[in-house]
Amino acid sequence: MKLSLGVNGACGRMGLRIIDLAYADKDITLAAALESPSHPRLGQDAGEVCGLGKLSVPVRGELPVGARIDVIIDFSAPEGTMNVLPVCVDRRIPLVVATTGHTHEQKRDIEAAATPPEAFCKLSCLPAESGGVWSAEQLVPFLDAAAVALVAARLMWRDDWPVSRIGTATQVSPHPPAPATRTNP
């Protein structure tokens, strides 16, 4: 069964990249493309916006009521995160927040949404957030915040499709470079 993916911030640089990578993955289907309610591309086909051709997934300002979504990746703006967060909580849709720049109040709201036992935090995107060059000193504050908000059993580190470029850890090096990935034409 294919994973039904929603992308919040679908018309931004990273949103378009996620759509492109989802299109190339036979196990993922794009089920929702979300943007700000005032975005000029609302109503356009997400595939055409991305340069992939028609996917029959319109860019929308909100998630349709009957949409079946397995997960939403949020690469929008802080306001975009806060718009989709209550929808995800109400519908019990996992939300991967990759947006940065949230206020302290917004971070508290995100942390509050992460309290249910089914909430997880994916930490492997941290290198991408620091420009791909990071040290233990840079990583520790993020790990501390995640450990406060969640227990260690709910923290994940994976090969980070499509956010991080550090690749998969090996016994030789925990952070080898990633192989080349497909880019938009």
Buried (B, 14 or more C-beta within 10 A) or exposed (E): EEEBBBBBBBBBEBBBBBBBBBBEBEEBBBBBBBBBEEBEBBEBBBBBBBEBEEBEBBBBEEBEEEBEBBBBBBBBBBEBBBBBBEBBBEEEBEBBBBBEEBEEEBBEBBBEBBEEEEBBBBBBBBBBBEEEEBEEEBBEEBBEEBEEBBEEEBBEBEEBBBBBBBBEBEEEEEBEEBEEEEEEE
